[in-house]
């Protein structure tokens, strides 16, 4: 079983820090500006990019997020960052590789920090308020909101289901088959289809078939 601390959007860390108390809309806006700033500064001013990375670290400390939880939430991204760093080091310089990996890690950690300090319900409420004015011009706000809700809710469930499939095969002694694309993929696909049908039936029963 995959621990909730490793599942994206599957964990909320309670707290009363300034980061926790900041409204979700403000967090998302600040995160957007932060990501744009890191993308712009990564090649132009490495020192400024390093300062932005320090801001992400400081915000995490202020929020009181344990380092082990942050690392677990980023565990899926760390191998990718390592591969990017090695590729940039091979094609360019060590300084460029280190700066890029640092900024990418800071960007991911900032996004993770927002999810760890914001309840999913609060985030969805913010999206609803932001999208509400668009309903006046014919935008299907209800359908968009429903899609966002289902996506945010199903991502943690999907990750946990993958872990359950791997654990089930290991429990049957199929350690080598646990990494077989067929042995792993078929149960995952079947369970995913069954879950999708269940969700569709539930929506139909509530009159949301359209």
Long-range contacts (C-beta under 8 A, 24 or more apart in sequence): 1-160, 1-163, 1-164, 1-167, 2-159, 2-160, 2-162, 2-163, 3-72, 4-156, 4-160, 5-68, 5-69, 5-72, 5-73, 6-72, 6-73, 6-75, 6-76, 6-159, 7-155, 7-156, 7-159, 7-160, 8-73, 8-76, 8-112, 8-115, 8-155, 8-156, 8-159, 9-115, 9-120, 9-152, 9-155, 9-156, 10-155, 10-156, 10-159, 10-160, 11-69, 11-73, 11-115, 11-116, 12-115, 12-116, 12-117, 12-118, 12-119, 12-120, 13-63, 13-64, 13-65, 13-66, 13-69, 13-116, 13-117, 15-63, 15-64, 15-117, 17-62, 17-63, 17-64, 17-117, 18-62, 19-59, 19-62, 19-63, 19-113, 19-117, 20-63, 20-117, 23-126, 24-118, 24-122, 24-123, 24-125, 24-126, 25-126, 25-129, 25-130, 27-114, 27-117, 27-118, 28-114, 28-123, 28-126, 31-110, 31-111, 31-114, 34-107, 34-110, 35-107, 35-110, 35-111, 38-103, 38-106, 38-107, 41-103, 42-99, 42-100, 42-103, 46-95, 46-99, 49-99, 49-102, 49-103, 50-99, 50-102, 52-103, 52-106, 53-102, 53-103, 53-105, 53-106, 55-106, 56-106, 56-107, 56-109, 56-110, 56-113, 57-106, 57-109, 59-110, 59-113, 60-109, 60-113, 63-113, 63-116, 63-117, 65-113, 65-116, 65-117, 69-116, 70-109, 70-112, 70-113, 70-116, 73-112, 73-115, 73-116, 74-105, 74-108, 74-109, 74-112, 77-105, 77-108, 81-105, 81-108, 120-152, 120-153, 123-152, 124-148, 124-149, 124-152, 143-210, 146-203, 146-208, 150-199, 154-195, 154-199, 157-195, 158-192, 161-188, 161-191, 161-192, 161-195, 162-188, 165-191
